[in-house]
Amino acid sequence: MDRRLREASQKGDVHHLQSLIKEVPFLLSTVSLAGSNETPLHIACLSVHLEFAKEIIHLRPEFARELNQDGFSPLHIASANGDIEIVKELLNVDRNLCLLKGKDRRIPLHYAVIKGRKHVIKELLVASPDSAAEVTARGETCLHLGVKNHQFEAFKLLLENLKEFNKYGLLNNKDIQGNTVLHLATSTKQFEVVDLLLDENFVAKGTIEVNSLNKGGLTPLEVLLKESGDRDIEEILRTSGAVSAEHLQTSQQEGLPQSWVVPVQDPSNEQSSREQTRDDGPRSNSKKLQDFFKYNKTKDCPGKVRDTLLVIAILIATATYQTVLSPPGGVWQDTYWPDHNNSSSSDGIMSLRRIAGQSVMGTNNPISYGLFLVFNSIGFYVSLHTINFLTIGFPLQLELQISLVALIATYDTVMSAIAPNRGISLLFTIFSIVFPVFLPHITKLLRNHCKKPKFIIKICELFR
């Protein structure tokens, strides 16, 4: 583009433009040959020079359809800037400019919604009501873009337009990730949007698919709970019939109408549901606290649960391994071998043989030491088994398993070394070899075939 023409466009100098055209009559015709897609009309729209834009439109109306190097037409630019007067002038050229697709297949309405230009949105929708149904290269409607960019007023205006033209079906359109507008609103916890979408006075009941699944297999309710949840939004969703994908699939397999299963409060926690249904009386504060922190597979993200279990397992492994370094009662600091001439202490009490570095507790009370050794080792081995189980599929899995085996070998070696009794040392060696090998099979057997004894259930009920 000619330097003088660019300067005139940036300043909005109409008189300078006219003098340049008188000097070079074909000046505007050479713009398209300059190698750049940018026209004086693009620059005028960026600089918001209405009169200059009018003059260019009058001289070369075809410039209104040109896309610049960034994929924007003059109407895209004016819509994003919110310049309603330039928008009107461009629409006078051709109302179909509303449907002109630019970068990522976005139309001018999309940019007006992204920026929240309400007056421009109204003008574009009047010019082309069908533009509300246009989608971007990522499958986004203008409704998706309004929610993603937190433009509630623009979203509300679009919703009113859909109501006027009876195009509520657009509310259930999915983007490239399979997300509806409701998925996006719940993931970003936009209470106003969710409340408006599920307001029966604004949107007819049953219009919104509250249990639509995205490509991740999640309903809007599950998307909300995955993002740590919001009690108010969750209440609105559940009141409107929102459930988890698992519960939705179960109801479909049973052939039940969805309306029959909506009242279920918590599909993932049958015990909680039975307790709420029974309603024997007001719950105690301890029961309320227990219910508040109780694990719920619908609300709690599996990744966060795994992280929590890993932390707990590591703490248990650390605490049990610490006993190797500092056993109860400590270790003997000296070696003493009683003989016939020296078999009692200064107070006349018989002294036991001891070796420096061996456990004091094991020397004085072998039975207690044996019990301590077994139960502490069970805690240590189970915690390491839990760590290994929770890290299945992680990168550097081989290195991690080698480290766990080395840790077990170190534990076994030290525990055997500080045991003062050869019998205890031998039994522990056998136990430390057999138990870790059979532990995965034992836990699998208990988990699959053994149920919680009834007396334990009754004891738990007493403390609630």
Stockholm file with secondary structure:
# STOCKHOLM 1.0

chainA/1-464         MDRRLREASQKGDVHHLQSLIKEVPFLLSTVSLAGSNETPLHIACLSVHLEFAKEIIHLRPEFARELNQDGFSPLHIASANGDIEIVKELLNVDRNLCLLKGKDRRIPLHYAVIKGRKHVIKELLVASPDSAAEVTARGETCLHLGVKNHQFEAFKLLLENLKEFNKYGLLNNKDIQGNTVLHLATSTKQFEVVDLLLDENFVAKGTIEVNSLNKGGLTPLEVLLKESGDRDIEEILRTSGAVSAEHLQTSQQEGLPQSWVVPVQDPSNEQSSREQTRDDGPRSNSKKLQDFFKYNKTKDCPGKVRDTLLVIAILIATATYQTVLSPPGGVWQDTYWPDHNNSSSSDGIMSLRRIAGQSVMGTNNPISYGLFLVFNSIGFYVSLHTINFLTIGFPLQLELQISLVALIATYDTVMSAIAPNRGISLLFTIFSIVFPVFLPHITKLLRNHCKKPKFIIKICELFR
#=GR chainA/1-464 SS CCHHHHHHHHHTCHHHHHHHHHHSTTTGGGGGGSSCCCCHHHHHHHHTCHHHHHHHHHHCGGGGGCCCTTSCCHHHHHHHHTCHHHHHHHHHHCGGGGGCCCGGGCCHHHHHHHHTCHHHHHHHHHHCGGGGGCCCTTSCCHHHHHHHTTCHHHHHHHHHHHHHHTCGGGGGCCCTTSCCHHHHHHHTTCHHHHHHHTCTTTSCTTCSCTTCCCTTSCCHHHHHHHTTCCHHHHHHHHHTTCCCHHHHHHHHHTTCCHHHHTTCSCTTCHHHHHHHHHCCSCCCHHHHHHHHHSCCTTTSCHHHHHHHHHHHHHHHHHHHHHHHHSCTTCBCSSCBCCCSSSCBCTTSCBCCCBCTTSBHHHHHCHHHHHHHHHHHHHHHHHHHHHHHHHTTTCTTHHHHHHHHHHHHHHHHHHHHHHCSCHHHHHHHHHHHHHHHHHHHHHHHHHHHHCCCCHHHHHHHHHTC
#=GC SS_cons         CCHHHHHHHHHTCHHHHHHHHHHSTTTGGGGGGSSCCCCHHHHHHHHTCHHHHHHHHHHCGGGGGCCCTTSCCHHHHHHHHTCHHHHHHHHHHCGGGGGCCCGGGCCHHHHHHHHTCHHHHHHHHHHCGGGGGCCCTTSCCHHHHHHHTTCHHHHHHHHHHHHHHTCGGGGGCCCTTSCCHHHHHHHTTCHHHHHHHTCTTTSCTTCSCTTCCCTTSCCHHHHHHHTTCCHHHHHHHHHTTCCCHHHHHHHHHTTCCHHHHTTCSCTTCHHHHHHHHHCCSCCCHHHHHHHHHSCCTTTSCHHHHHHHHHHHHHHHHHHHHHHHHSCTTCBCSSCBCCCSSSCBCTTSCBCCCBCTTSBHHHHHCHHHHHHHHHHHHHHHHHHHHHHHHHTTTCTTHHHHHHHHHHHHHHHHHHHHHHCSCHHHHHHHHHHHHHHHHHHHHHHHHHHHHCCCCHHHHHHHHHTC
//
